């Protein structure tokens, strides 16, 4: 039986050694899952199927889900991405973003930062234009000091 206890400290607070420890743990867990059993898929809860949701309600829900992930690094990345792009997304892009938000936080973070050595990119996301846009956004080419955006206007 595999028992994992997660805590929610910010890796930014503890520095690079914590990130290295997390990567090592995550890599070990992935190798264990590949070797024996995909525990993540066994314990994963299927997302709620929403029918008849208006685009305004969907955008509001996606803003909230982008901000309240549980891992600060992913919260920061996705909430800033949502603040910048969510209003102009087509219904198809909103659906794809909704599917992306159903993935695990660390997976999203490592895919967005193109760190496939830690979390390999699954085939279902390899041709995603939305993920490519998120990856480009995560590069922070303008070298902005990142903070949580005020989402009340989004």
C-alpha positions as CSV (number, residue, x, y, z in Angstrom):
1,X,0.0,0.0,0.0
2,X,1.3,3.4,-1.0
3,X,0.6,6.1,1.6
4,X,1.4,9.7,0.7
5,X,1.0,12.7,3.0
6,X,1.1,16.0,1.2
7,X,1.6,19.4,2.9
8,X,1.0,22.7,1.2
9,X,4.1,24.8,1.9
10,X,5.1,27.1,-0.9
11,X,8.3,26.0,-2.6
12,X,9.1,29.7,-3.2
13,X,9.4,30.1,0.5
14,X,11.8,27.2,1.0
15,X,13.9,27.7,-2.1
16,X,15.6,25.5,-4.7
17,X,16.3,22.6,-2.3
18,X,12.6,22.0,-1.8
19,X,11.9,22.1,-5.5
20,X,14.7,19.5,-6.0
21,X,13.3,17.4,-3.2
22,X,9.8,17.6,-4.8
23,X,11.1,16.7,-8.2
24,X,12.9,13.7,-6.8
25,X,9.8,12.6,-4.9
26,X,7.5,13.2,-7.9
27,X,9.9,11.3,-10.2
28,X,10.1,8.4,-7.8
29,X,6.3,8.3,-7.5
30,X,5.9,8.3,-11.3
31,X,8.4,5.5,-11.6
32,X,6.6,3.5,-9.0
33,X,3.3,4.1,-10.7
34,X,4.6,3.0,-14.1
35,X,6.2,-0.1,-12.5
36,X,3.2,-1.3,-10.6
37,X,-0.1,0.5,-10.7
38,X,-1.3,3.9,-11.7
39,X,-2.4,5.0,-8.3
40,X,-3.3,8.5,-9.5
41,X,-5.8,7.1,-12.0
42,X,-7.3,4.8,-9.4
43,X,-7.9,7.5,-6.8
44,X,-8.8,10.3,-9.2
45,X,-12.3,11.6,-9.1
46,X,-14.0,12.3,-12.4
47,X,-14.8,15.9,-13.0
48,X,-18.4,17.1,-12.7
49,X,-20.2,17.0,-16.1
50,X,-21.8,20.4,-16.6
51,X,-24.6,20.8,-19.0
52,X,-26.3,24.0,-20.0
53,X,-23.7,26.2,-18.4
54,X,-23.7,29.7,-19.9
55,X,-20.4,31.1,-21.2
56,X,-20.4,33.8,-18.5
57,X,-20.9,31.2,-15.7
58,X,-18.2,29.0,-17.3
59,X,-15.7,31.9,-17.4
60,X,-16.5,32.8,-13.8
61,X,-15.9,29.2,-12.7
62,X,-12.7,28.9,-14.7
63,X,-11.4,32.2,-13.2
64,X,-12.0,30.7,-9.7
65,X,-10.5,27.3,-10.6
66,X,-7.5,29.0,-12.1
67,X,-6.9,30.9,-8.8
68,X,-7.7,28.3,-6.2
69,X,-5.6,25.3,-7.2
70,X,-3.8,24.6,-3.9
71,X,-0.3,25.0,-5.1
72,X,1.0,28.6,-5.2
73,X,3.1,28.3,-8.3
74,X,0.2,26.9,-10.3
75,X,-2.2,29.4,-8.8
76,X,0.0,32.3,-9.8
77,X,0.6,31.0,-13.3
78,X,-3.0,30.1,-14.1
79,X,-4.7,33.1,-12.5
80,X,-2.4,35.5,-14.5
81,X,-3.1,33.5,-17.7
82,X,-6.8,33.6,-17.0
83,X,-6.8,37.3,-16.3
84,X,-5.1,37.9,-19.6
85,X,-6.8,35.5,-22.0
86,X,-10.0,34.1,-20.6
87,X,-12.3,36.9,-21.8
88,X,-11.2,36.4,-25.4
89,X,-11.3,32.6,-25.6
90,X,-13.8,31.0,-27.9
91,X,-16.2,28.4,-26.5
92,X,-13.9,25.6,-27.8
93,X,-10.9,27.1,-26.2
94,X,-12.9,27.5,-22.9
95,X,-13.7,23.8,-23.1
96,X,-10.1,22.9,-23.7
97,X,-9.0,25.1,-20.8
98,X,-11.6,23.5,-18.6
99,X,-10.1,20.1,-19.5
100,X,-6.6,21.3,-18.7
101,X,-7.8,22.5,-15.3
102,X,-8.9,18.9,-14.6
103,X,-5.3,17.8,-14.6
104,X,-3.1,17.6,-11.5
105,X,-1.6,20.9,-10.4
106,X,2.1,19.8,-10.6
107,X,1.5,18.3,-14.0
108,X,0.0,21.5,-15.3
109,X,3.0,23.5,-13.8
110,X,5.6,21.2,-15.3
111,X,3.9,21.1,-18.7
112,X,3.5,24.9,-18.8
113,X,7.2,25.3,-17.9
114,X,8.1,22.6,-20.4
115,X,9.8,20.5,-17.8
116,X,9.0,17.1,-19.3
117,X,11.8,15.3,-17.5
118,X,9.7,15.6,-14.3
119,X,6.2,15.1,-15.8
120,X,6.1,13.8,-19.4
121,X,3.6,15.5,-21.6
122,X,0.8,13.1,-22.5
123,X,-0.2,12.6,-26.1
124,X,-3.6,14.3,-25.5
125,X,-1.8,17.6,-24.9
126,X,1.0,17.4,-27.5
127,X,-0.9,19.4,-30.2
128,X,-2.7,21.8,-27.9
129,X,-2.6,25.4,-29.1
130,X,-3.9,26.4,-25.7
131,X,-1.0,24.7,-23.9
132,X,1.5,26.3,-26.3
133,X,0.0,29.7,-25.4
134,X,0.3,28.9,-21.7
135,X,3.9,27.8,-22.2
136,X,4.7,31.0,-24.0
137,X,3.0,33.0,-21.3
138,X,4.9,31.2,-18.6
139,X,8.3,32.3,-20.0
140,X,7.5,35.9,-18.7
141,X,9.5,37.5,-21.4
142,X,8.7,41.0,-20.1
143,X,10.4,40.0,-16.8
144,X,7.4,41.2,-14.7
145,X,7.4,40.8,-11.0
146,X,4.6,38.3,-10.5
147,X,1.8,38.7,-8.1
148,X,-1.8,37.5,-8.0
149,X,-4.0,39.6,-10.3
150,X,-7.1,41.3,-9.1
151,X,-9.7,39.0,-10.7
152,X,-12.7,41.0,-9.7
153,X,-12.8,42.8,-13.0
154,X,-12.5,39.5,-15.0
